[in-house]
Amino acid sequence: MFARSVIRSAGPLRQNFRSYATEAPKSSSSTPLIVGVAAVGAGIAGYTFLGSNKASADAPPKPSEDATHAAETTSAAKAFRGGDQGFVDLKLAEIIPYNHNTKRFKFELPGKDQVSGLTVASAVITKYQSPKHEKPVIRPYTPINEEDERGYVELLVKSYPNGPMSEHLHSMAPGQMLSFKGPIPKYSWAANKHEHITLIAGGTGITPMYQLIRAIFKNPEDKTKVSLIFGNLTEKDILLKEELEKIENEFPQRFRAFYTVDTPPESWPYGKGHITKELLKEVIPDPKSNNIKVFVCGPPGMYKAISGPKVSPTDQGDLSGILKELGYTKEQVYKF
Ligand SMILES: Cc1cc2nc3c(=O)[nH]c(=O)nc-3n(C[C@H](O)[C@H](O)[C@H](O)COP(=O)(O)OP(=O)(O)OC[C@H]3O[C@@H](n4cnc5c(N)ncnc54)[C@H](O)[C@@H]3O)c2cc1C
């Protein structure tokens, strides 16, 4: 198993994973975590990412709503206003190829000077009436561009075979229209709301996590520490890895990403296989830690194994799976 091999080769993963507060920024974005943690070795022995004297001495500033809610504070008009606004039709302006099954879709907002109106964390829903189905297909997406960017929203969408919405998006051509509605509020973030957050993502489940990560690290007031555990089938399925590595290099003391893939390439320095109990035990701060939160977003099988499924958009459902077994409470976990 991955975690065991890391433990054998580089000491306890928990200690190593949380050790980044003492590490210097990595010089290369491709420097693998395991090399980094092995290299710092005994120098960081005893340091825990959360709850050490050092961590508690650096008490986070008071929560502030300001910078994480950029779209709320800007004077720009909002394309999505929630409430009874209904669906807004947006024109697809550009399609940018991303990888073997994923594309970026830039949709124009009705006004060039408008912002989307999304807050952190929130999503949009898209609606499409397929001739093959009686009812319209409605699916949530989390745009990957900044909330205060004007004139467009950008989606990163993976195509699922026989997936009605993703196949429709992938078949669209620039100039065509799609119906959007938002913001669909998710977890309302405020700077320093939690001391440490763990983000557990699978596949396209990274986009809500990326929205949170972007907001936290663009706000100088926000001192939240963030650990990301990101599972995928293969290395080429890992979305937004470059962007994540950039943030990790810039904020090595507060952000660490850990990747695990089912089929790793040769000399893969991260994890192999599914996100396991052993891995989560090593990475997430102890359930008794003060003010932590764990976020989960991924395919249904991942929810089932890790947190239990969400019942509905307004009902998080009970906590079950690995997080429950490890002693976390329902209040400590948010399912996107
Ligand atoms: C809050 C939220 C934000 C999302 N943001 C994005 C995004 O930015 N980009 C994107 O491509 N997708 C995103 N998704 C997933 C998206 O809503 C659709 O589920 C997906 O595009 C498949 O829709 P479909 O109609 O094509 O296929 P469906 O028939 O709905 O599903 C096809 C297959 O996809 C699997 N699947 C469903 N949801 C997920 C998921 N979240 N992760 C992995 N596999 C899944 C299903 O198990 C099924 O096997 C998000 C989901 C949520 C809940």
The ligand as an SDF file (V2000), in Angstrom:
LIG
                    3D

 53 58  0  0  0  0  0  0  0  0999 V2000
  -20.5100   21.0950   -6.4660 C   0  0  0  0  0  0  0  0  0  0  0  0
  -20.1690   20.3620   -7.7350 C   0  0  0  0  0  0  0  0  0  0  0  0
  -19.3160   20.9790   -8.6400 C   0  0  0  0  0  0  0  0  0  0  0  0
  -18.9700   20.3130   -9.8260 C   0  0  0  0  0  0  0  0  0  0  0  0
  -18.0960   20.9360  -10.6750 N   0  0  0  0  0  0  0  0  0  0  0  0
  -17.7090   20.2940  -11.8020 C   0  0  0  0  0  0  0  0  0  0  0  0
  -16.7680   20.9040  -12.6920 C   0  0  0  0  0  0  0  0  0  0  0  0
  -16.3040   22.0180  -12.4770 O   0  0  0  0  0  0  0  0  0  0  0  0
  -16.4100   20.1800  -13.8030 N   0  0  0  0  0  0  0  0  0  0  0  0
  -16.9420   18.9490  -14.1020 C   0  0  0  0  0  0  0  0  0  0  0  0
  -16.5630   18.3690  -15.1370 O   0  0  0  0  0  0  0  0  0  0  0  0
  -17.8330   18.3650  -13.2550 N   0  0  0  0  0  0  0  0  0  0  0  0
  -18.2370   19.0130  -12.1550 C   0  0  0  0  0  0  0  0  0  0  0  0
  -19.1530   18.4240  -11.3290 N   0  0  0  0  0  0  0  0  0  0  0  0
  -19.8300   17.1830  -11.7900 C   0  0  0  0  0  0  0  0  0  0  0  0
  -20.9770   17.6010  -12.7480 C   0  0  0  0  0  0  0  0  0  0  0  0
  -22.0130   18.2390  -12.0310 O   0  0  0  0  0  0  0  0  0  0  0  0
  -21.6220   16.4020  -13.4650 C   0  0  0  0  0  0  0  0  0  0  0  0
  -21.9520   15.4340  -12.4960 O   0  0  0  0  0  0  0  0  0  0  0  0
  -20.7230   15.7790  -14.5070 C   0  0  0  0  0  0  0  0  0  0  0  0
  -20.4040   16.7400  -15.5420 O   0  0  0  0  0  0  0  0  0  0  0  0
  -21.3920   14.5690  -15.1480 C   0  0  0  0  0  0  0  0  0  0  0  0
  -22.6430   14.9570  -15.6540 O   0  0  0  0  0  0  0  0  0  0  0  0
  -23.2880   14.1940  -16.8850 P   0  0  0  0  0  0  0  0  0  0  0  0
  -24.6920   14.6710  -17.0580 O   0  0  0  0  0  0  0  0  0  0  0  0
  -22.4250   14.3070  -18.1030 O   0  0  0  0  0  0  0  0  0  0  0  0
  -23.2190   12.6790  -16.4730 O   0  0  0  0  0  0  0  0  0  0  0  0
  -23.9920   11.8700  -15.3310 P   0  0  0  0  0  0  0  0  0  0  0  0
  -24.9450   10.9570  -16.0000 O   0  0  0  0  0  0  0  0  0  0  0  0
  -24.5380   12.8040  -14.3010 O   0  0  0  0  0  0  0  0  0  0  0  0
  -22.7660   11.0870  -14.6800 O   0  0  0  0  0  0  0  0  0  0  0  0
  -21.8630   10.3660  -15.5010 C   0  0  0  0  0  0  0  0  0  0  0  0
  -20.8120    9.7040  -14.6330 C   0  0  0  0  0  0  0  0  0  0  0  0
  -20.1150   10.6830  -13.8530 O   0  0  0  0  0  0  0  0  0  0  0  0
  -19.9880   10.2710  -12.4910 C   0  0  0  0  0  0  0  0  0  0  0  0
  -19.9240   11.4880  -11.6850 N   0  0  0  0  0  0  0  0  0  0  0  0
  -20.9300   12.2940  -11.3160 C   0  0  0  0  0  0  0  0  0  0  0  0
  -20.4990   13.3210  -10.5740 N   0  0  0  0  0  0  0  0  0  0  0  0
  -19.1740   13.1890  -10.4770 C   0  0  0  0  0  0  0  0  0  0  0  0
  -18.1420   13.9400   -9.8440 C   0  0  0  0  0  0  0  0  0  0  0  0
  -18.4080   15.0600   -9.1360 N   0  0  0  0  0  0  0  0  0  0  0  0
  -16.8660   13.5130   -9.9750 N   0  0  0  0  0  0  0  0  0  0  0  0
  -16.5940   12.4100  -10.6930 C   0  0  0  0  0  0  0  0  0  0  0  0
  -17.5170   11.6470  -11.2920 N   0  0  0  0  0  0  0  0  0  0  0  0
  -18.7900   12.0100  -11.1910 C   0  0  0  0  0  0  0  0  0  0  0  0
  -21.2300    9.4360  -12.2860 C   0  0  0  0  0  0  0  0  0  0  0  0
  -21.0130    8.4860  -11.2760 O   0  0  0  0  0  0  0  0  0  0  0  0
  -21.3930    8.7450  -13.6200 C   0  0  0  0  0  0  0  0  0  0  0  0
  -20.6130    7.5780  -13.6930 O   0  0  0  0  0  0  0  0  0  0  0  0
  -19.5000   19.0300  -10.1260 C   0  0  0  0  0  0  0  0  0  0  0  0
  -20.3560   18.4220   -9.2050 C   0  0  0  0  0  0  0  0  0  0  0  0
  -20.6730   19.0680   -8.0260 C   0  0  0  0  0  0  0  0  0  0  0  0
  -21.5780   18.3770   -7.0500 C   0  0  0  0  0  0  0  0  0  0  0  0
  1  2  1  0
  2  3  1  0
  2 52  2  0
  3  4  2  0
  4  5  1  0
  4 50  1  0
  5  6  2  0
  6  7  1  0
  6 13  1  0
  7  8  2  0
  7  9  1  0
  9 10  1  0
 10 11  2  0
 10 12  1  0
 12 13  2  0
 13 14  1  0
 14 15  1  0
 14 50  1  0
 15 16  1  0
 16 17  1  0
 16 18  1  0
 18 19  1  0
 18 20  1  0
 20 21  1  0
 20 22  1  0
 22 23  1  0
 23 24  1  0
 24 25  2  0
 24 26  1  0
 24 27  1  0
 27 28  1  0
 28 29  2  0
 28 30  1  0
 28 31  1  0
 31 32  1  0
 32 33  1  0
 33 34  1  0
 33 48  1  0
 34 35  1  0
 35 36  1  0
 35 46  1  0
 36 37  1  0
 36 45  1  0
 37 38  2  0
 38 39  1  0
 39 40  1  0
 39 45  2  0
 40 41  1  0
 40 42  2  0
 42 43  1  0
 43 44  2  0
 44 45  1  0
 46 47  1  0
 46 48  1  0
 48 49  1  0
 50 51  2  0
 51 52  1  0
 52 53  1  0
M  END
$$$$
